[in-house]
Amino acid sequence: MTYQPPTALPRNLLEDEEFQRALADHDFGRVFRMARDRAGITYSRIAAECDIKPERVGTLARGEGRITSFSKIVQIADALRVPGHMVGLAPRPWEVGGAPASLNPAETGLTSVRRRTVLQVATTAGLAAAMPTLHRPPTPARVTTAYVQQLRERTARLRRLDEILGGGDTYRVYLAEYQATKRLLREASFTEQSRRRLQSLLAEQAQQAGWAAFDGGRHADATALYEESKDAAREAGDSDLLGNGFAFLAYQTADRNEAVEIAAASCATITPATPATVQALLHERMAWACAVANQPDLTERSLDAARAALAAAPQGQPQPDWAAWVDPVELDIMTGRCWTELRRPLRAVPVLSRALAAYSDYNARDKALYLSWLASSYLTAGEVEEAAWVTGRALDLASGVASVRPQQRIAPVLAQLRAHESVAAVREVLQRAA
């Protein structure tokens, strides 16, 4: 009998939306379970073909742990004959005419099935699965500082995706960049200077991928990436990115007192040489941690320190791209958010209203989030109709954004509004939310 690897995934499994979501999310534990339950492929056979220890396959199938190594993702996709587009890869070498080699074209009605599958994936699996492979510059025989600068500029361009898309769309794009740089550090040759710069870039890319993971609701993945970014920043001697790694961790830490301690550690990395936008970013993240922990005095001091850092920035001082978004408008937004958390609507409403008036709807995710804080402050002040109107604007902007955070923020506002259902404006927004 001719041996066949576990490639005979039935067409109905490849077209199943749940299976496609599992592939798009790189949730291979779910992929393995569905391959076993619906295609009869045993875990031992999966382990052999994918070069994974059998006990590891079982662990993943129980939902414990994730596979994040780019090379392992490629290996699994090829072993299971999963078309590249389903996992955010270019067409694999074994694909014929864009089709899974394991499927019989005569049986599948290939052309129409392929077209429907691509359209399904493009709408349900996120950006990375629907877009072509993002090609990095060709790797030279020896990595130079000029080549690292090319990669850094590429990272800056990719960061712009975050302005219009949520982490559900960008996570795997950023993760692939991080993994490619990590592989480059492991396999390439370079000078000590280019190695340190590449290590710094790795820290930056880990933070970008961690942010997208956090935005998409993958908090454990975000934490792991932030911790790795700190390690890379330390090895590179990059105190700015080390401080930002601490700040990111503080921002998502659930324990309020611990968050303040971590944010204080981020501010401790500031030196006179720290760029102004980085100083402001670390101070405002400290302010946020203090506001959530109900420490108004320290909140105000941190906001003042952030403003002073921006005001004292030397003319023409270069700022890192990853902190370039920190400006007076952003600082006003954070100020309003902090005063909202501290239940000071008379302080929060004017500053948020002013800042949001200058904030483009183009940044739909962020504006939806910030409007939710404005709505909360209106409710605290007893301005129910205003709160309902602002919540409606937030709902409009949040619609279709691949981020869990706007809905997480809007949900408690809607819960508070339900106490005022007798108000026509409130009824209207609650009906829209439903």
N, C-alpha and C positions, 0 to 999 in steps of 0.2 A: 504493500500500500504506500503510495507516495505521501511523504510527510508534508503537511501544510501548516505553516505558522498561524497564530491566531489572528488571521486577517479577514476571515469570512464573516465580518460583522454584517448582520442582515440589514437590508436597506431600511426597513422600518425603524431599526435602532439608530442608524445614522441620521435619519430624518426626524427622530423624536426630539421635541423641543427641550425636554428635560435633559436628555443626553447632550444636546448641543450646548445648553447652558453650563453643564458640568465641564465640558471640554473648554468652553470659552473662559470659565473661571479657573481653569487648571486644577479642578477638584478631582484628582485622579482616583481618590478613594471611591467617590460616587461612580466614576467611569468604570472602575474595576468591578464594583458591585453589579452595575447594570450589564456589563459584559458577561458576568457569570450567570446572573439570573435570567437574562433574556437571550443570550447566545450560547450558554452552556460552556463557556471558556473557564476552566478552573483557575484558581489562584496560583497553583503550582506552575501551570503552563504560562500564565502571565508573567510570573517571576522569572522563569527561564528565558522567555523571549525578550523581556524588557531589562534583563540583567539587574534585577532587584532581589534582595534576599526574601525568601518566602514569608518570613515573619514580618518583614517590613510591609509587604503587600497586605497582609492581614491587619496590621496596625493602621495603615491608610484607609482600608475598607471600613474600619470601625470609626472613622472620622477623627482619628488621632494623628495630628501632624499634617504637613503639606509638602509637596515637591515644588521647589522654587528654582532649582538649578536649570538654567536654559539648556545646557547640553543634555540633561536627563529628560527634559520635556521633548526635545527633538527625538531622542532615542525611543521613548515610549510611543510617540506619534508614528514613527516609522515601523516599530515592531507591530503595532496594532493596525497599521495601514489606515491611519486617520488622515484624511485630506488636510494639507497644510493650512488652508484658510480657516479651518475649524478651531485651530489652536493659535492663530495669529502668526503663522509661518508662510513663507513663500511656497509655491507648489513643490512637493517633494519629488526627488528623482524618479521614484517608482510610479508616479501618477502619469497616466496616459490620456492625453487630451483633456487634462484637468479632472479625470475621474479616478476614484479609488481602484487600484489595480486588482483588488480582490473581488470586485463586483463584475458580473457578466454584463456587458453592455446590451446584449440582446435581451437579457432578462429585465434590466432596469429601465429601459427607455431612457438612455443616458442623457440625451440633450435636454429634454424637458425637466427631468429630475434634477440635473445639475443646476439648471437655471433657477428652479424653485428653491433649491437648497441654498444657493448663494444669496438670494433675496432674503430668505429666512434668517440666515446667519447675520447678514448686514443689519437687520433690524432688531435682532434679539441678542446677539452675542457681543455687542460693543464695538468700539472703534477699531481695536487692534485686529480683530478677526475679519473686518470688512475692508480694511485698507491694505495696499500693497506693502511688502517688506520695506522697512526704513533702512536704507543702505548707509552704513558708516563709510568714511573715507578709507581707501585701501591701506592696509597696515604696512608700513615700511619695514625693511629688514632690521632697522634699529630705530626704536621710538625716540624721537627728539622732542624738545620742548615746543617746537613749532607745531608738531603733530598733535601734541596734547592740547595746544591752544585751539587747533581745528576742532577737536572733540568738545572742548569747552564751549566754543561758539555754537556748535551743533546742539549741545545741551540747552543753551540759552534759547535757541529757536524752538526747540521742542517744548520748553517751559511755557511758551505762549499758548499752547493747547489748553493749559489750565485756566486761561482767562475765559474760555467759552464752553469748555467741556468739564464734566465731573469726573471724579476718580474711577467710577465704574467704566468709563471709556478710556481713560489714560493710564490706568495702573499697569497693564501689561506692556504698554509702550515704554514707560519709564523703567519698569523692572528689567526689560530686555536690554536697555542701555546700560544699566548698572551691572548686569550679569556679563555683558560683553566686555566692559572695562575690567571687571574682576578677572575674567579669563585672560585678558591682555596682560595684566600684572603677573599672572601666574606663568604665562608662556613666552612672553616677548623678552627681548634684550633692550636695555636702555642705560643711560647715564644715571648717576645718583640724583642729579637735579630733575631730570625728566621723570624718574621713578617717584620722587616726592610730589611732583605736580600731578602725576597721574593718581597717586594715592589721595590727594586733595580732591581731585575730580570725582573719585569714587565716593568720597564722603558726601559731596554735593549731590551726586546722582542717587545715593541711598536715601538721602533726605527727601528728594523729589518723589521717589517711588514710595517712600513711607507716607508722605503727605497724601498721595493719590489713594493709597491703601486705606488710610484713615477716612478720607472723604467718601470712599466707597463702602465703608462699614467693616473693613478688615482690620480691626484694632490690634489683634495679635501680630499680624504681619507687619503693621506699622511700627509697633514697639520693637520687633526684631530688627527691622531695617534702621530705625533710629539708633539702636544700640550698636549696630555694625558701623553706622556713620561716625559715631563717636570714636570707635576704635581706629577707623581709617584716618580721622582728623588728627588724633593723637600721634599716629605713626608719621603723618605728613607734617606735624608741627604747626597745624593750622588752627590757631585758637579761635578764630572767628567762626569757623564751621563747627568746632567743638562746642562753643557757646550756643550755636543755633540747634545743635543736636539735643542739648539739655532743654532748650526752650520748647522744642517740639514735644519732647517727652512730658514736660510740665503741662502743656496745653491739653493733652489727652488723658492725663492721670486722674483717676476718679477720686482718690483720697485728697481732699482739699488742702490739708496741712502738708502732706507730702509734696503736692504740686508747688506750694510756696517754697519749700526747701529746694526742689529741683530748679525752679526759676531763679532762686537766689544763686545757685551754683552757676547758672548760665551767665548771670550778670557779673559774677566774680571773674569771668574770663576777659572782661573789658579792660583794655589798656589805652594809653593815650594814642596808640597807633591804630586802634580799632576804627574802621570807617564809620561815618556818622549814621548812615542808614542802619548799619548793624547794631550800633549802640542803641538807636531808637527802637529797633525791633526787639532787642532783648529786654529793654526797660518796659515796653508796652506789654510784652508777654508776662513780665513780672506783675504789672498792674492788673492784668486779667486774673492771674492766679490769686492775687490778694483780694480782688473784688468778689470772686467766687467764695473765698474763705471769710468774707464779711470783715475785711480789715480796711476800712475807708481811709484812714490816715496814710497807711503805706501805699494804698492804691493811688492816692493823689500825689504823693511824693514820686512815685514811679512814673506817672504820667508827666509830671513836671520835668523829670530827668530826660524823658524821651523828647519832649519839646525842646529842651535846652540843647540836646545833641544835634537835632536837625538845624536849629537856629545858628549853631556855632560851626556848621560844616564849612570848611575852607572852600572858596570859590574854585571850581574845577577839580576838586578832589575825586579821583575815580572811586566808584562804588561797585561792589560785586553785583552781578546781575540778579542773583538769588535774593537780594535785599532791596533791589531798585524800586520795588513797588511801595516801599514805606515812604510816605510823603505827608504833608499836613492834612490832606483829606483823609487818608487812612488813619492818621492819629486821631482826628476828630471822630471817626467811626468807632475806634476802640474806646475813646473817652465816653461816648454815648452808651456803648455796650456796658462799660464798667458801672456807670451811674444807674443804668437799668437794673443790673444785678444787685446793686446796693439799694434799690427801691427809692431812688432820688429822681422822680420824673421831671421836676422843675429844672434840673440840670441836664437830664438826658435828652428830653424832647427837642429843645432848641438846637443843640449841637448835632444831633442825628438828622434833624430836618434839613439843616443847612448843608451838611455833608452829602446827604442822599440826593438833594436837588442837583448837585453837580456830578452825580454818579450815573454812568451810562447803563441803560437796560441791556447793553451788549454783554455786560458781566452779570448774566442772569442769576447764576447760582449765588454769588456773593451779595448781590442787591436783595435777593429774596431773603437771605439770612439776616441782613442788616435791617430790613423792614420788619422782620419778626420782633427784633428788640424794640423798635420804635412802637409797634403795636402793644407790646408788653408794658411799656412806659405809659402809653395812653390809658391802658386799663388800670394801671396803678393810680393814675390821676383821676379816674372816673370818667374819662372821655370815651364812652362806649362806641358812639357812632364813628369817631375818628379811628378807633382801634379796628373796627370792622372793615372800614374802607382800606386801611393800610394792609390788613390781613388778606383782603381780596387781591391787592396788587402783588403781595408776596406769593400767593397761590398761582397767579398767572405766570409769574416769572419762573417759579419752581417747576412748572409743568414740563416734563420731558427732559429735565436735567439729570444726568447719571450720577447723582450724589444723594446720599442718605440724609445729609445734615439739614437741608431746608425743611423737609417734612418732619424730622425730629424736633426742630425748633418751632414749627408752626402748630404741631399737634397740641401742646399744652396751652397755646394761645386760644385755639378753637375750643378746648375744654373749658377755659375760663369764660369764653363768650357764650357758652350754652346757658349760663346763669342769666343771660339777658335776651332770651329768645323772643320776648315780647316786643323788642325793638326791630323794626322792619329791616334796617340795614344788617343787623345780626342774622336774622332769619335768612336773608338772601345769601350771605357769605357761607352760612352753614349748609345750605342747600347745594351751593357750588362745590363745597368741599366734599360732600357726600357723593 
